[in-house]
Amino acid sequence: MGTVTVNGSGDPTDQARLLARWALGTALAAVVLLLSGLGGGGVLVLLGALVGLACSAVGIWWFLAHRGPLRVAGALLAVGAPIAVLVVYVVWGPWLTALLALALWSVALVCARTSLRLIRGPRAKALPRGERRPRPRRAVLIMNPKSGGGKVARFKLVERAEKLGARVVLIDPSVEADVDAIARQAVADGADLLGVAGGDGTQALVAAVAAEHDLPFLVISAGTRNHFALDLGLDRTDPSTCLDALVDGEEFRVDLGSVSGRPFVNTVSFGVYADVVQLPEYRDAKAGTAVEVLPDLLQGGGGDRLDATADGLALPAQQALLVSNNPYATADPLSAAAARRPRLDGGELGVIAIRVDGAAQAAEMAVRGTQASGLNVLTAARVEVTGKAAAPVPVPASAFVPAPTRPPGEPGTISVAVDGEALTLPTPVVCTVRPRALRVLVPRHRPGVIEPQPPLDWRRVTEIAFQPPSRRSRS
């Protein structure tokens, strides 16, 4: 007679199913414990928590989109709503019950995420191991001494690179340098590798030259944020370790983005963020500048909008649009996975489009997260921003309709932030991706790409919990 093995099964699908059932069971126990412990007012307390979350989002919206008394009221509401929820919990519910419910909910979250990660399996691997290549003989590294607050000098990158046999071209920060021309001259002089110690914008320009001539490209994480280096698995705390690739490296191919003919390695931003980046004072006071100018840009929800299409599907009147070279793990800004791209060789663009028409939609986005109607998350091979919308029309942001025909006439211009660099480009602005166009050389021993947590989807967890056992678990 056949037997079914559960606890001893080594099949990831069976383990995922068991964990999904644990997740559902502990989540249900947490809710039951909380409701029973709070008595008849338990449902009201839970609803109050959701209302508090929505009120806090409304307050944040008022603070960002308005000035004067409404901004002050927004700040008070954003801070006061969570405090009010805490007071309600203190008055209505015993702390021991709340702590036990929180512990059960934490177990449910861990089981649910582990189950989703197991079921995702090998597809979650970000980048494969590369191929070993001969040591470059005529490597040329372009370094910006001002980048990252002076990391080139702090980590002695010039001395270390030259000791490893590379030629270093140091950019003069006092004059505007033509990085593209420097890279092309290096190729003409016989370079067999190009590398950059600088920001992502500089990385992209040199990467395009390397891709054009099919040369390996070396990323040195000497910028401020180093998003490209992060997704390549490089050490961002010590950029000198990136130079190890010159003597003990491996190579693989990644995609390279293009926006109206200009390369990008990370993201292209349109709308509110791009407008803020254009301001001269933004570089010295990012947060203060954004808070000061956002009311003018948002105008309470009625500010300038952009019309765009993603593979022919219309995204009308968007306030903000982010196009990435491969999609990010999640669009949830509060998730640690929001800053990570699981892979760089998927051959597609990630698209996050945001449209908030007022306080009510801001509250919906806080409660529903990535399922909110004002947020569209998708992938595409081609994204076209056709220009500014004629007027903010109350059409649901999730309603995809056939792309409107662009009226004839002279093209306008819009603000665009390409890998954090402020540009002004004529419309329409077209974003595409060149699959596996860039050869990257990385150290064989590096921190690696940390697999991001999968987005928490309770519907998917429920499906996993009730799927039939695999044949491998039967004997």
C-alpha positions as CSV (number, residue, x, y, z in Angstrom):
1,M,0.0,0.0,0.0
2,G,1.4,3.4,-0.9
3,T,2.2,6.0,1.7
4,V,2.4,9.8,1.6
5,T,5.5,11.5,3.0
6,V,5.0,15.1,4.1
7,N,7.5,16.1,6.8
8,G,10.4,14.1,5.2
9,S,9.7,15.2,1.6
10,G,12.6,16.9,-0.1
11,D,10.4,18.2,-2.9
12,P,10.2,22.0,-2.8
13,T,6.6,21.9,-4.0
14,D,5.5,19.7,-1.0
15,Q,7.5,21.9,1.4
16,A,5.9,25.0,0.0
17,R,2.4,23.5,0.4
18,L,3.1,22.6,4.0
19,L,4.4,26.1,4.8
20,A,1.5,27.7,3.0
21,R,-0.9,25.7,5.2
22,W,1.0,26.8,8.3
23,A,0.8,30.4,7.0
24,L,-2.9,30.3,6.6
25,G,-3.4,28.5,9.9
26,T,-1.4,30.9,12.0
27,A,-2.8,34.0,10.2
28,L,-6.3,32.7,11.0
29,A,-5.3,32.1,14.6
30,A,-4.0,35.6,14.9
31,V,-7.2,37.1,13.7
32,V,-9.4,34.9,15.9
33,L,-7.2,35.6,18.9
34,L,-7.3,39.3,18.3
35,L,-11.1,39.4,17.8
36,S,-11.9,37.2,20.8
37,G,-9.4,39.1,23.0
38,L,-10.9,42.5,22.1
39,G,-14.5,41.3,22.6
40,G,-17.4,42.8,20.7
41,G,-15.4,45.8,19.6
42,G,-12.7,43.8,17.9
43,V,-14.0,44.3,14.4
44,L,-14.4,48.0,15.1
45,V,-10.8,48.2,16.3
46,L,-9.5,46.5,13.2
47,L,-11.5,48.7,11.0
48,G,-10.2,51.7,12.9
49,A,-6.6,50.6,12.1
50,L,-7.5,50.6,8.4
51,V,-9.1,54.0,8.7
52,G,-6.1,55.3,10.6
53,L,-3.8,54.1,7.8
54,A,-6.0,55.8,5.2
55,C,-6.1,59.0,7.2
56,S,-2.4,59.0,7.5
57,A,-2.1,58.7,3.7
58,V,-4.5,61.6,3.2
59,G,-2.4,63.7,5.5
60,I,0.8,62.9,3.6
61,W,-1.0,63.8,0.3
62,W,-2.2,67.1,1.7
63,F,1.3,67.9,3.0
64,L,3.0,67.2,-0.3
65,A,0.4,68.6,-2.7
66,H,-0.7,71.8,-0.9
67,R,0.7,74.8,1.0
68,G,-0.6,76.9,3.9
69,P,-3.3,75.6,6.4
70,L,-4.0,72.4,4.4
71,R,-0.3,71.5,4.5
72,V,-0.2,72.0,8.3
73,A,-3.4,70.0,8.7
74,G,-1.9,67.2,6.6
75,A,1.2,67.1,8.8
76,L,-1.0,66.8,11.9
77,L,-3.2,64.2,10.4
78,A,-0.2,62.1,9.1
79,V,1.3,62.0,12.6
80,G,-1.9,62.0,14.6
81,A,-3.7,59.2,12.9
82,P,-1.2,56.4,13.9
83,I,-1.1,57.8,17.4
84,A,-4.9,57.7,17.6
85,V,-4.9,54.1,16.5
86,L,-2.4,53.2,19.2
87,V,-4.5,54.9,21.8
88,V,-7.6,52.9,20.6
89,Y,-5.6,49.6,21.0
90,V,-4.5,50.6,24.5
91,V,-8.1,51.4,25.5
92,W,-9.8,48.5,23.9
93,G,-7.4,45.6,23.9
94,P,-5.2,43.8,26.4
95,W,-1.5,44.0,25.5
96,L,-0.9,40.3,26.0
97,T,-3.5,39.4,23.4
98,A,-2.1,41.9,21.0
99,L,1.5,40.6,21.5
100,L,0.4,37.0,21.0
101,A,-1.5,37.9,17.9
102,L,1.5,39.8,16.5
103,A,3.7,36.8,17.1
104,L,1.3,34.5,15.3
105,W,1.1,37.0,12.4
106,S,4.9,37.2,12.2
107,V,5.1,33.4,11.9
108,A,2.4,33.5,9.2
109,L,4.4,36.1,7.2
110,V,7.6,34.0,7.4
111,C,5.9,30.8,6.3
112,A,4.1,32.6,3.5
113,R,7.2,34.2,2.1
114,T,9.2,31.1,2.4
115,S,6.5,29.1,0.6
116,L,6.4,31.6,-2.2
117,R,10.1,31.6,-2.5
118,L,10.2,27.8,-2.7
119,I,7.5,27.5,-5.3
120,R,9.3,30.2,-7.4
121,G,12.3,27.9,-7.6
122,P,15.2,28.3,-10.0
123,R,13.4,31.2,-11.8
124,A,14.4,33.4,-8.9
125,K,18.1,33.2,-9.6
126,A,19.2,36.7,-10.6
127,L,22.4,36.2,-12.7
128,P,24.2,33.0,-13.7
129,R,27.8,32.4,-13.0
130,G,29.9,33.9,-15.7
131,E,32.6,32.5,-17.9
132,R,36.3,32.9,-17.0
133,R,38.1,35.2,-19.4
134,P,41.8,35.9,-20.0
135,R,43.2,38.8,-18.1
136,P,42.8,42.1,-20.1
137,R,46.1,43.5,-21.3
138,R,45.1,47.1,-22.2
139,A,42.3,48.0,-19.7
140,V,41.3,51.6,-19.6
141,L,39.4,52.9,-16.6
142,I,37.7,56.3,-16.5
143,M,37.5,57.8,-13.0
144,N,35.6,60.8,-11.7
145,P,37.4,62.0,-8.5
146,K,34.3,63.9,-7.4
147,S,31.9,61.0,-7.6
148,G,30.5,59.5,-4.3
149,G,32.0,62.3,-2.2
150,G,35.6,61.5,-3.3
151,K,35.7,57.7,-3.2
152,V,38.4,57.5,-5.9
153,A,40.9,59.2,-3.6
154,R,39.6,57.6,-0.4
155,F,40.0,54.1,-1.6
156,K,43.2,54.8,-3.6
157,L,41.6,53.5,-6.8
158,V,44.0,55.1,-9.2
159,E,47.1,53.6,-7.5
160,R,45.5,50.2,-7.2
161,A,44.3,50.1,-10.8
162,E,47.7,51.2,-12.2
163,K,49.4,48.6,-10.0
164,L,47.2,45.9,-11.7
165,G,48.3,47.2,-15.1
166,A,45.3,49.3,-16.1
167,R,45.5,52.8,-17.6
168,V,43.5,55.4,-15.7
169,V,41.9,58.5,-17.3
170,L,41.1,60.9,-14.5
171,I,38.3,63.4,-15.3
172,D,38.9,67.0,-14.4
173,P,35.8,67.9,-12.2
174,S,36.3,71.6,-12.9
175,V,35.3,71.3,-16.6
176,E,32.6,69.4,-18.3
177,A,34.1,66.3,-19.7
178,D,32.9,64.4,-22.8
179,V,33.0,60.9,-21.4
180,D,31.7,59.4,-24.6
181,A,34.6,60.9,-26.6
182,I,37.1,59.7,-23.9
183,A,35.8,56.2,-24.2
184,R,35.9,56.2,-28.0
185,Q,39.5,57.5,-28.0
186,A,40.5,54.7,-25.6
187,V,39.0,52.1,-28.0
188,A,40.9,53.8,-30.9
189,D,44.1,53.5,-28.9
190,G,43.6,49.7,-28.6
191,A,41.8,49.3,-25.2
192,D,40.5,45.7,-24.7
193,L,38.4,46.7,-21.7
194,L,36.5,49.8,-20.6
195,G,35.6,50.6,-17.0
196,V,34.2,53.5,-14.9
197,A,34.5,54.6,-11.4
198,G,31.6,57.1,-11.2
199,G,27.9,57.5,-11.1
200,D,25.4,55.4,-13.0
201,G,24.9,58.1,-15.6
202,T,28.6,58.0,-16.5
203,Q,28.5,54.2,-16.3
204,A,25.8,54.1,-18.9
205,L,27.7,56.4,-21.4
206,V,30.8,54.3,-21.3
207,A,28.8,51.0,-21.3
208,A,27.2,52.0,-24.6
209,V,30.7,52.4,-26.2
210,A,31.8,49.1,-24.8
211,A,28.6,47.4,-26.2
212,E,29.1,49.1,-29.6
213,H,32.6,47.6,-29.9
214,D,31.7,44.3,-28.0
215,L,34.3,45.0,-25.3
216,P,34.0,43.9,-21.7
217,F,32.9,46.5,-19.2
218,L,34.0,46.9,-15.6
219,V,31.8,48.6,-13.0
220,I,33.6,50.2,-10.1
221,S,31.1,51.1,-7.3
222,A,32.4,54.6,-6.7
223,G,29.2,56.5,-7.2
224,T,26.7,57.7,-4.6
225,R,24.0,55.0,-4.9
226,N,25.5,52.4,-7.2
227,H,22.2,50.8,-8.2
228,F,23.8,49.1,-11.2
229,A,26.7,47.7,-9.0
230,L,24.1,46.5,-6.5
231,D,22.2,44.4,-9.0
232,L,25.5,43.0,-10.4
233,G,26.3,41.7,-6.9
234,L,29.3,44.0,-6.4
235,D,30.6,45.3,-3.1
236,R,29.3,48.9,-2.7
237,T,31.1,49.5,0.6
238,D,34.6,49.0,-0.8
239,P,34.9,49.9,-4.6
240,S,38.5,48.8,-4.7
241,T,37.3,45.1,-4.6
242,C,35.8,45.6,-8.0
243,L,39.3,45.9,-9.4
244,D,39.8,42.2,-8.5
245,A,38.0,41.5,-11.8
246,L,41.1,42.5,-13.7
247,V,43.1,39.5,-12.4
248,D,40.4,37.1,-11.3
249,G,37.1,37.9,-13.1
250,E,34.2,36.3,-14.9
251,E,32.1,37.7,-17.6
252,F,28.4,37.5,-18.5
253,R,26.0,39.5,-20.6
254,V,23.3,41.9,-19.4
255,D,20.7,44.2,-21.1
256,L,21.2,47.8,-21.9
257,G,18.4,50.3,-22.0
258,S,18.0,53.1,-24.6
259,V,15.9,56.3,-24.2
260,S,15.7,58.3,-27.5
261,G,19.1,57.0,-28.5
262,R,20.8,57.7,-25.1
263,P,21.8,54.6,-23.0
264,F,20.8,53.9,-19.5
265,V,21.6,51.0,-17.1
266,N,19.0,51.6,-14.4
267,T,16.0,53.9,-14.8
268,V,14.4,56.7,-16.8
269,S,12.0,58.8,-14.8
270,F,9.3,61.1,-16.1
271,G,6.9,63.4,-14.4
272,V,7.2,64.9,-10.9
273,Y,10.5,63.4,-10.0
274,A,12.1,64.4,-13.3
275,D,10.8,68.0,-12.8
276,V,12.4,68.1,-9.3
277,V,15.7,66.8,-10.5
278,Q,15.9,69.6,-13.1
279,L,16.2,72.2,-10.3
280,P,19.8,73.5,-9.6
281,E,19.3,73.5,-5.9
282,Y,18.2,69.8,-5.8
283,R,21.8,68.5,-5.8
284,D,22.6,70.3,-2.5
285,A,19.2,69.9,-0.7
286,K,17.2,67.0,-2.2
287,A,14.5,66.6,0.5
288,G,14.0,70.3,1.2
289,T,13.8,71.2,-2.5
290,A,11.3,68.4,-3.2
291,V,9.0,69.5,-0.3
292,E,9.2,73.1,-1.4
293,V,8.3,72.6,-5.1
294,L,6.0,69.6,-5.0
295,P,2.8,71.7,-4.4
296,D,3.5,73.6,-7.6
297,L,4.1,70.4,-9.5
298,L,1.2,68.4,-8.1
299,Q,-1.3,71.3,-7.7
300,G,-3.5,69.3,-5.4
301,G,-3.8,66.5,-8.0
302,G,-4.4,68.7,-11.0
303,G,-0.8,69.4,-12.1
304,D,0.9,68.5,-15.4
305,R,0.3,65.0,-16.5
306,L,2.0,62.8,-19.2
307,D,0.4,60.5,-21.7
308,A,2.3,57.3,-22.4
309,T,1.9,53.9,-24.1
310,A,3.6,50.6,-23.2
311,D,3.6,48.1,-26.0
312,G,0.5,49.9,-27.4
313,L,-1.5,50.1,-24.2
314,A,-2.3,53.6,-23.1
315,L,-1.3,55.1,-19.7
316,P,-3.2,58.4,-19.8
317,A,-2.4,61.5,-17.7
318,Q,0.2,60.0,-15.4
319,Q,1.9,62.1,-12.7
320,A,5.0,59.9,-12.5
321,L,6.4,57.2,-14.7
322,L,9.4,55.1,-14.1
323,V,10.9,52.9,-16.8
324,S,13.6,50.5,-15.7
325,N,16.2,48.3,-17.5
326,N,14.4,45.0,-16.4
327,P,11.7,45.2,-13.8
328,Y,12.2,45.7,-10.1
329,A,11.2,42.9,-7.7
330,T,8.2,44.9,-6.4
331,A,6.6,48.3,-6.8
332,D,6.0,48.6,-3.1
333,P,8.2,51.4,-1.9
334,L,8.2,50.0,1.7
335,S,9.6,46.7,0.6
336,A,13.3,45.9,0.7
337,A,12.9,44.4,-2.7
338,A,11.8,47.7,-4.2
339,A,15.4,48.7,-4.9
340,R,16.4,45.3,-6.4
341,R,16.1,43.9,-9.9
342,P,16.2,40.1,-9.7
343,R,17.8,39.9,-13.1
344,L,19.4,42.1,-15.7
345,D,19.2,39.8,-18.7
346,G,15.4,39.4,-19.0
347,G,15.1,41.4,-22.2
348,E,12.3,43.6,-21.0
349,L,11.6,47.0,-19.5
350,G,9.9,47.4,-16.1
351,V,7.1,50.1,-16.0
352,I,5.7,51.7,-12.9
353,A,3.0,54.4,-13.6
354,I,1.5,56.5,-10.8
355,R,-1.6,58.7,-10.9
356,V,-3.1,60.2,-7.8
357,D,-6.1,62.4,-8.4
358,G,-6.7,63.5,-4.8
359,A,-6.8,62.5,-1.2
360,A,-9.2,59.6,-1.7
361,Q,-6.9,57.9,-4.2
362,A,-3.9,58.5,-1.9
363,A,-5.8,56.7,0.9
364,E,-6.7,53.8,-1.5
365,M,-3.1,53.4,-2.4
366,A,-2.1,53.2,1.2
367,V,-4.6,50.6,2.0
368,R,-4.5,48.5,-1.2
369,G,-0.8,49.0,-2.0
370,T,0.2,47.6,-5.4
371,Q,-3.5,46.7,-6.1
372,A,-4.6,50.3,-6.1
373,S,-6.2,51.8,-9.2
374,G,-3.8,54.6,-9.3
375,L,-0.8,52.3,-9.7
376,N,0.1,50.3,-12.8
377,V,2.9,47.9,-12.8
378,L,3.8,46.0,-16.0
379,T,6.6,45.0,-18.3
380,A,7.1,46.1,-22.0
381,A,9.5,46.0,-24.8
382,R,8.8,49.6,-25.8
383,V,7.5,52.5,-23.9
384,E,6.6,55.8,-25.6
385,V,5.9,59.0,-23.7
386,T,3.9,61.0,-26.2
387,G,3.9,64.3,-24.2
388,K,1.9,66.3,-21.7
389,A,-1.7,65.5,-21.3
390,A,-4.1,68.2,-22.4
391,A,-5.9,68.2,-19.1
392,P,-6.4,65.9,-16.1
393,V,-9.5,63.9,-17.0
394,P,-10.9,61.6,-14.2
395,V,-10.3,58.3,-16.0
396,P,-9.3,55.3,-13.9
397,A,-5.6,54.8,-14.2
398,S,-6.0,51.1,-14.5
399,A,-8.3,51.3,-17.5
400,F,-6.2,50.4,-20.5
401,V,-7.6,51.8,-23.8
402,P,-6.2,51.9,-27.3
403,A,-3.4,54.5,-27.6
404,P,-4.7,57.9,-28.8
405,T,-3.4,59.3,-32.1
406,R,-0.9,62.1,-31.4
407,P,-2.1,65.3,-32.9
408,P,0.0,66.8,-35.7
409,G,2.3,69.8,-35.0
410,E,5.7,70.7,-33.6
411,P,6.9,68.3,-30.9
412,G,7.2,69.6,-27.4
413,T,9.8,68.9,-24.7
414,I,9.6,67.2,-21.3
415,S,11.9,66.8,-18.4
416,V,13.5,63.4,-18.1
417,A,15.8,61.9,-15.4
418,V,18.1,59.3,-17.0
419,D,20.0,57.3,-14.3
420,G,19.5,60.3,-12.0
421,E,20.9,62.9,-14.6
422,A,18.5,65.8,-15.5
423,L,17.8,66.1,-19.2
424,T,15.2,67.8,-21.5
425,L,14.2,65.7,-24.5
426,P,11.8,66.3,-27.4
427,T,8.6,64.3,-27.5
428,P,7.8,61.6,-28.2
429,V,10.4,60.0,-25.9
430,V,10.9,56.3,-26.7
431,C,12.4,53.8,-24.3
432,T,13.6,50.4,-25.5
433,V,15.9,47.6,-24.4
434,R,18.8,45.9,-26.1
435,P,18.9,42.3,-24.8
436,R,22.3,41.0,-23.7
437,A,24.1,43.8,-25.5
438,L,26.6,44.5,-22.7
439,R,29.5,42.3,-21.6
440,V,30.2,42.9,-17.9
441,L,33.4,41.7,-16.1
442,V,33.0,41.2,-12.4
443,P,35.2,39.7,-9.6
444,R,34.7,36.0,-9.3
445,H,34.5,36.4,-5.5
446,R,32.0,39.1,-4.7
447,P,29.1,39.5,-2.3
448,G,26.7,38.4,-5.0
449,V,23.1,39.3,-5.7
450,I,20.8,38.7,-2.7
451,E,17.6,37.2,-3.8
452,P,14.8,39.7,-3.0
453,Q,11.8,38.5,-1.1
454,P,8.8,37.7,-3.3
455,P,5.9,40.0,-3.0
456,L,3.4,38.7,-0.5
457,D,0.3,37.4,-2.3
458,W,-2.2,35.7,0.0
459,R,-4.2,34.5,-3.0
460,R,-1.2,32.7,-4.3
461,V,-0.4,31.3,-0.8
462,T,-3.9,29.9,-0.7
463,E,-3.5,28.2,-4.1
464,I,-0.3,26.6,-3.0
465,A,-1.8,25.4,0.2
466,F,-4.6,23.5,-1.5
467,Q,-2.7,22.1,-4.6
468,P,-2.4,18.3,-4.8
469,P,0.8,16.7,-3.5
470,S,3.5,15.9,-6.1
471,R,4.1,12.4,-7.3
472,R,7.6,12.4,-5.8
473,S,6.1,12.5,-2.3
474,R,4.3,9.2,-2.9
475,S,5.9,5.8,-2.7
